[in-house]
Amino acid sequence: MKLTFAGAAGTVTGSRHLLESGDLAVMLDCGLFQGFKQLRLRNRSPLPIAPARLDAVVLSHAHLDHSGYLPALVRDGFTGPVYASAATRDLCEILLKDSAHLQEEEARYANRHGYSRHAPAEPLYTVDDALRAIERITPVRFGEPFSLGEGLQGMLEPAGHLLGAATVRLLRGKRSLLFSGDLGRPADTILRAPAPFPGADVLLLESTYGNRSHPPDDAQTVLAGIIRETAAHGGTVLIPSFAVGRAQTVMLALARLKAAGEIPPDLPVFLDSPMAIDATALYRKYRQQHRLSVAECRAMCSVARLVNTPDQSRALAGLRMPSVIIAASGMATGGRVLHHLKSLAPDPRNHILFVGYQAGGTRGAHLVAGATEVKIHGEWHPVRARVSNIDVWSAHADADEILAWLKGAPRAPDQVYLVHGDPDAADTLRQRIEERMHWPVQVPEHLQSVEIDL
């Protein structure tokens, strides 16, 4: 079987791994490239296989860097099934429609204001493309095999990280390949730990935090201090947040801080993201996949005032009072958070608080690095507000947690391929696995192909 690394090789985005054997062609994940422009341009480049030739796609989870290219794939001729867990299917319905809507909105805005280099600016895909892609998603249960053709079977097991997130195991005869997707943490605040590593002949392993260990989790204390200090000066704390996963972690922390009296119980909290509002409801539907009690889940879901409509969001952007605003996106690459940045960044009383990894080339990365101005919708805006980042809430396993997960294997794989990591992170993890476990490890390059025995 030929394995081609069509994405997430040498970078943390664009997860796409193509498997070909005879007439069979299967893709593991179908993600968007994000971050630096030279990476985003890959979203406009053709895949190494015509979409119509693909037999199936298997998704590890719903984050856009793993699922966000599906609408383009379907638009360009893919007609096969997309296998995913039920929660991943529900989240994809939220994420893909929102992604398409934002792209259509940004294209219209660019054309109206004339700041695009392309005339006319066009979205990568449309809402109609997203709807057709969602129709192709076939939910499968954790632990139950499904056929991919030519004797190849797939199976999903819980990976933590996000509601519905899975490791993907492929089996043919006595041979197996396991794709980790994004591994969650064993002691995540909300989600349950990943299922144990069952071993595999070939392992595709994420390496996002391969060169780092997460610091002790004092994020709630840090968050409380920032909110108290900012509110005392009459400012607003703006939290750009991933709508699925991180927003819920932040809301749970805010609910706990209010209950403990560590922040004013009457301090307004606003959740300005229809996508996050819809995603939060899924935590009630899929209670078996997280650790929260009914009471904790209710507190998380009720701590914020919900901002649904564009008019409500615009009114919120003009608000001048101590408050907390949670808005997508988590790296400030698009969405309603951009309007809040334009309004709040110039005022030194405010605080812009990022709560996760900022991929290189994103606005979030520039702001965290100390940028004194930020470009939004073709115009530059001064940054006088304080900017900081709490990254201990990461939903990714760190290097030590990955190694601990690997140690559960009954035997060494024939080969490990490290994907979904920046070059330094992937190479550092490669060295640690080779030195501590004596497993053969490679860090593939973009579009590299290898032969595997499966």
NORMODA-V290506 format. One record per backbone hydrogen bond with DSSP energy under -1.0 kcal/mol. CO is the residue of the C=O (numbers start at 1). NH is the residue of the N-H. Records with the same first field share a line. If there is no record, write none. Layout:
CO=NH ; NH
//
This chain:
1=452
2=20
3=450
4=6 ; 18
5=447
8=420
11=421
13=8
15=31
16=6
17=28
18=4
19=26
20=2
21=24
24=21
25=55 ; 56
26=19
27=58
28=17
30=69
32=14
36=39 ; 40
37=41
39=42
40=43
41=44
42=45
50=53
51=54
56=27
57=83
58=29
60=166
63=66 ; 67
64=32 ; 68
65=15
66=30
67=70
69=73
70=74
71=75
72=76
73=78
74=77
81=57
82=138
83=59
84=140
85=89
86=90
87=91
88=92
89=93
90=94
91=95
92=96
94=98
95=99
96=100
97=101
98=102
99=103
100=104
101=105
102=106
103=107
104=108
105=109
106=110
107=111
108=112
109=113
110=114
126=130
127=131
128=132
129=133
130=134
131=135
133=136
134=137
136=82
138=84
141=144
146=154
149=152
152=148
153=171
154=146
155=169
156=143
157=167
158=195
159=184
160=162
162=165
165=159
167=157
168=179
169=155
170=177
171=153
172=175
175=172
176=201 ; 202
177=170
178=204
179=168
183=397
185=188
190=291
201=414 ; 415
202=178
203=417
204=180
205=419
207=210
209=212 ; 399
212=399
216=218
218=222
219=223
220=224
221=225
222=226
223=227
224=228
225=229
226=230
227=231
228=232
230=235
231=234
236=351
237=325
238=353
239=327
242=247
245=249
246=250
247=251
248=252
249=253
250=254
251=255
252=256
253=257
254=258
255=259
256=260
257=262
258=261
264=267
268=324
269=305
270=326
271=273 ; 307
273=277
274=278
275=279
276=280
277=281
280=283
281=284 ; 285
282=286
286=289
287=290
289=192
293=297
294=298
295=299
296=300
297=301
298=302
305=271
309=313
310=314
311=315
312=316
313=317
316=319
323=237
324=270
325=239
326=272
327=241
328=337
329=332
331=364
335=338
336=340
337=341
338=342
339=343
340=344
341=345
344=347
345=384 ; 385
347=350
350=386
351=238
352=388
354=390
359=362
362=366
363=367
364=368
365=369
366=371
367=370
372=383
374=381
376=379
379=376
381=374
386=352
388=354
391=394
398=402
399=403
400=404
401=405
402=406
403=407
405=408
406=409
415=203
416=442
417=205
419=207
422=426
423=427
424=428
425=429
426=430
427=431
428=432
429=433
430=434
431=435
432=436
433=437
440=416
442=418
445=448
448=5
450=3
452=454
//
